[in-house]
Amino acid sequence: MNKLPANVQTMIDLLEDKQVEAIKTFDVRLKHPLTDFILVGTVNNTRKMQAIVDEVRRLAKGESVTLHHIEGQPESGWVLLDCHDMLIHLFSAEVRFKVEVERILEANPSR
């Protein structure tokens, strides 16, 4: 397996530390012109999802991670953290099941 860039590994470590479940990492460098990696994870409650958002903001202030913007709200069951070369999708279990994001990402052919 190829070694992940330090910022991606930092984010995976953070997600694991925050007990995010079913974390998947997609290398989309050859598929997507706007980002290099997409991380997907399931968070079992809105407080935990907000804590992760807050932690990413804190990391961005320390320059460990670049945070461009945030979409969605924990209460909706979905948050997107746009870190330029990495997108992080956090879902509640119910929303992740409905969206089927892995199926979409795995079906996207290389350009």
C-alpha contacts under 8 A as a table, 3 or more apart, distances in Angstrom:
res1	aa1	res2	aa2	distance
4	L	8	V	6.28
4	L	9	Q	6.07
5	P	8	V	5.41
5	P	9	Q	6.32
6	A	9	Q	5.12
6	A	10	T	6.01
7	N	10	T	4.98
7	N	11	M	6.28
7	N	64	S	6.80
7	N	65	V	6.12
8	V	11	M	5.14
8	V	12	I	6.27
8	V	37	F	7.70
8	V	86	M	7.17
9	Q	12	I	5.01
9	Q	13	D	6.07
10	T	13	D	5.14
10	T	14	L	6.23
11	M	14	L	4.99
11	M	15	L	6.19
12	I	15	L	5.09
12	I	16	E	6.14
12	I	23	I	7.90
12	I	39	L	7.98
13	D	16	E	5.10
13	D	17	D	6.04
14	L	17	D	5.02
14	L	18	K	6.17
15	L	18	K	5.09
15	L	19	Q	6.31
15	L	20	V	5.28
15	L	23	I	7.87
15	L	41	G	7.96
15	L	52	I	7.52
16	E	19	Q	4.98
16	E	20	V	5.61
16	E	21	E	7.67
17	D	20	V	7.62
18	K	48	K	7.54
18	K	52	I	7.06
19	Q	43	V	7.75
20	V	23	I	6.78
20	V	41	G	5.95
20	V	42	T	5.66
20	V	43	V	5.26
20	V	44	N	7.82
21	E	41	G	5.79
21	E	42	T	4.96
21	E	43	V	6.38
22	A	40	V	7.79
22	A	41	G	5.55
22	A	42	T	6.11
23	I	39	L	6.90
23	I	40	V	5.53
23	I	41	G	4.39
23	I	42	T	7.09
24	K	39	L	5.70
24	K	40	V	5.21
24	K	41	G	6.53
25	T	37	F	6.90
25	T	38	I	5.88
25	T	39	L	4.64
25	T	40	V	6.59
26	F	37	F	5.53
26	F	38	I	5.06
26	F	39	L	6.33
26	F	105	L	7.71
27	D	30	L	7.95
27	D	36	D	6.11
27	D	37	F	4.73
27	D	38	I	6.71
28	V	31	K	4.88
28	V	32	H	5.54
28	V	35	T	7.10
28	V	36	D	5.17
28	V	37	F	5.47
28	V	38	I	7.12
29	R	32	H	5.89
29	R	33	P	7.31
29	R	35	T	6.79
29	R	36	D	4.38
29	R	37	F	6.87
30	L	33	P	7.80
30	L	110	S	5.89
30	L	111	R	6.58
31	K	108	N	7.44
31	K	109	P	6.81
31	K	110	S	4.49
31	K	111	R	5.40
32	H	35	T	6.04
32	H	36	D	7.03
32	H	111	R	7.83
33	P	36	D	7.94
34	L	84	H	7.54
34	L	85	D	7.19
35	T	38	I	7.68
35	T	84	H	6.18
35	T	85	D	4.36
35	T	86	M	5.65
35	T	87	L	7.07
36	D	85	D	4.99
36	D	86	M	5.79
37	F	85	D	6.43
37	F	86	M	4.66
37	F	87	L	6.39
38	I	86	M	5.60
38	I	87	L	4.75
38	I	88	I	5.84
38	I	89	H	7.53
39	L	86	M	7.41
39	L	87	L	6.19
39	L	88	I	4.68
39	L	89	H	6.11
40	V	88	I	5.95
40	V	89	H	4.81
40	V	90	L	6.01
40	V	91	F	7.72
41	G	88	I	7.98
41	G	89	H	6.46
41	G	90	L	5.10
41	G	91	F	6.26
42	T	90	L	5.80
42	T	91	F	4.89
42	T	92	S	5.47
42	T	93	A	5.77
42	T	96	R	7.17
43	V	46	T	7.63
43	V	48	K	6.86
43	V	49	M	6.10
43	V	90	L	6.53
43	V	91	F	5.96
43	V	92	S	5.29
43	V	93	A	7.04
44	N	48	K	7.35
44	N	49	M	7.96
44	N	92	S	5.87
44	N	93	A	6.85
45	N	48	K	5.55
45	N	49	M	6.41
45	N	92	S	7.05
46	T	49	M	4.94
46	T	50	Q	6.12
46	T	74	P	4.97
46	T	75	E	5.88
46	T	77	G	7.38
47	R	50	Q	5.12
47	R	51	A	6.16
47	R	74	P	7.58
48	K	51	A	4.96
48	K	52	I	6.33
49	M	52	I	5.19
49	M	53	V	6.42
49	M	74	P	5.76
49	M	79	V	7.95
49	M	90	L	7.33
50	Q	53	V	5.02
50	Q	54	D	6.14
50	Q	74	P	6.07
51	A	54	D	5.03
51	A	55	E	6.12
52	I	55	E	5.01
52	I	56	V	6.21
53	V	56	V	5.22
53	V	57	R	6.28
53	V	81	L	7.69
54	D	57	R	5.08
54	D	58	R	6.25
55	E	58	R	4.94
55	E	59	L	6.19
56	V	59	L	4.99
56	V	60	A	6.11
56	V	65	V	7.44
56	V	67	L	7.60
57	R	60	A	5.04
57	R	61	K	6.42
57	R	67	L	7.05
58	R	61	K	5.23
58	R	62	G	6.58
59	L	62	G	5.07
59	L	63	E	6.22
59	L	64	S	5.42
59	L	65	V	5.73
60	A	63	E	4.87
60	A	64	S	5.93
60	A	65	V	4.74
60	A	66	T	5.24
60	A	67	L	5.71
61	K	64	S	7.81
62	G	65	V	7.64
63	E	66	T	6.36
65	V	83	C	7.00
66	T	83	C	5.21
66	T	84	H	6.89
67	L	81	L	7.17
67	L	82	D	6.02
67	L	83	C	4.36
67	L	84	H	6.97
68	H	81	L	7.83
68	H	82	D	5.45
68	H	83	C	5.40
68	H	84	H	6.18
69	H	81	L	6.31
69	H	82	D	5.35
69	H	83	C	7.32
70	I	79	V	7.09
70	I	80	L	5.64
70	I	81	L	4.78
70	I	82	D	6.10
71	E	79	V	5.73
71	E	80	L	4.99
71	E	81	L	6.66
72	G	76	S	6.85
72	G	78	W	5.79
72	G	79	V	4.56
72	G	80	L	6.32
73	Q	76	S	5.40
73	Q	77	G	7.04
73	Q	78	W	6.23
73	Q	79	V	5.56
74	P	77	G	5.34
74	P	78	W	5.91
74	P	79	V	6.13
75	E	78	W	7.69
76	S	79	V	7.97
77	G	90	L	7.86
77	G	91	F	5.39
77	G	92	S	4.75
77	G	94	E	7.79
77	G	95	V	6.00
78	W	89	H	7.07
78	W	90	L	5.57
78	W	91	F	4.54
78	W	92	S	6.53
78	W	95	V	7.07
79	V	88	I	7.98
79	V	89	H	5.89
79	V	90	L	5.20
79	V	91	F	6.69
80	L	87	L	6.86
80	L	88	I	5.56
80	L	89	H	4.67
80	L	90	L	6.42
81	L	87	L	5.80
81	L	88	I	4.99
81	L	89	H	6.61
82	D	86	M	6.48
82	D	87	L	4.80
82	D	88	I	6.55
83	C	86	M	5.04
83	C	87	L	5.82
83	C	88	I	7.72
84	H	87	L	7.02
91	F	94	E	7.85
91	F	95	V	5.96
91	F	96	R	5.34
92	S	95	V	5.38
92	S	96	R	6.09
93	A	96	R	5.19
93	A	97	F	6.15
94	E	97	F	5.28
94	E	98	K	6.42
95	V	98	K	5.08
95	V	99	V	6.04
96	R	99	V	5.21
96	R	100	E	5.97
96	R	101	V	6.97
97	F	100	E	5.51
100	E	103	R	5.51
100	E	104	I	6.66
101	V	104	I	5.09
101	V	105	L	6.17
102	E	105	L	5.09
102	E	106	E	5.90
103	R	106	E	5.24
103	R	107	A	6.00
104	I	107	A	5.25
104	I	108	N	6.36
105	L	108	N	5.41
106	E	109	P	7.85
